[in-house]
């Protein structure tokens, strides 16, 4: 099978997780956010556990050094950027600008974006942010029509 025989089923993992361009359906957004949170938490926990167990056994105050928390901050920033990109794409699917996410900073009003982004379907037609995305469920049904 050559590279020309492989069909393009959509954006790659790097495009989905680290680019704010495009659209993403509800289920894909929630699944991707959950995966990012699990991976970031696991990496941070493993790093801190490694530092505590092997590097600073006798001196626990040494765990407060930038050598330990610097990588944790980098993991946190990467996870935060990835979740922000996923939420921006979900806003695009709802035909909203990314500025809509600023409403989440206002107490009590922040329930509106949560309901809007996670419970309401995206626009079914082409919008200024691109064509409607093919979600995981739709791709699974297309791949398993004969079942």
N, C-alpha and C positions, 0 to 999 in steps of 0.2 A: 504494500500500500504506500503510495507516494504522498507527499505533502499536498499535492493538488487534489487528491481524492478525499481529503478530510474536509468536511463542511464546517463552516464557522457557525457555532451554536450561540454565539453571543460574546460578551466581553470576558476577558480572562480574570483570574483572581486578583491580580494587581490592579486592574482597571476598576473592579467592583469595590475593593477595599480602600484604595488610596486616591481615587479620582472623584471629584464632586460632580462630574458631568454625566448626564444620562438620567435614566429612570429606573426604579426598582419597585416591584410589587410588594404588598404587605407581608406575605409569608416569608419571602426571601429576605426582606429587611429584618424581620424579627429573628429569623434563624441566623443570619450573618452577625447581628449584634450579640446574640447569645454566644456564638462561637468565638468572636473577638474577646468577649469578656472572660470566657473560660480559658482561652489561650494566654491572655495577658496576666490573669490571676495566677495561673499555673507557673508561668515563667518567673514572675516576681517572687512567688513563694519558694520555688526551687532555688533561685539566686540567694534569697535571704537565708534559707535553710543551709545552703552550701557555705555561705559566709559565717554563719553562726557555728556550724559543726566543725569546719575544717580550718578556718582562718583565725577565729577569735574565741577559742575554747576557754581560755583562762580570763580574758579581759572582755567582758560583755559591753563595756562602755565604748570599746573600739568599733562596735557595730554602728555607732552614730557617725562614722566617717563618710565622706563623699564617695570613697571607693565602693562602699556597700550600697548607698542610696542613689548614686548617680545612675547606674544601670536600671534601677527600679523606676527612676524618673523618666528615663528614655523609653522604657516599656510602657509606662503610663501615658506619655505623650503620643507614642505611636498608636496605642489603643484609642485614645481620645480623638485623634485625627481620623482614624478609621471609622469610628462610630459617627463622627460629625459628617463624614462623606456619605455614609449610608443614610443618615437622616436627611441630608440635602437631596439625595436622589429620591427619597420617598416624598419629600416636598415637591419635587419636580413631577413625580407621578400624579400628585394631587393638583397639578397645574398651579403651584405656588412657588414664589421665590424662596431662596434660602433665608431671607430676612424674616420669614415667618417663624423661624426657630427662636428668634429673640423674645417672643412672647413667653417662652418657657422660663424666662428669668423673673417674670412677674408672679408673685404668690397668688394662689387660688385661680388666676386666669390661666395658669400653665396646664390645667386639665384640658382645655380646649385643643391645643396642639396634639396632646396625647390621644384624644378621641379621634381627632381629624386624621392623624397619620397612621394609627394602628387599627382603627375599626371601620373606616370608610374606604370604599374601593377607589382606585385611581381612575383617571379619565380614560375612557375606552378608545378614544381616537388620538390622532396625531395632535400634539400640543407644541408650544414653542421650545420645549426641552427635548423633543424627540418623539419617535414612534412608541406605541405601547410596548412595554417589555414582555418578553416571554418568561413567565415564572417557572419555578421548579416543577410545579404540579402540571402545568401545560406541557412542559418538555417531557415529563415522565409519561403522560398520556400519549404524546406523539410517538415516543419510542416504543411503547407497549400496546399498540393498537390491536395486535392479534391476541392478546391475553383475554 
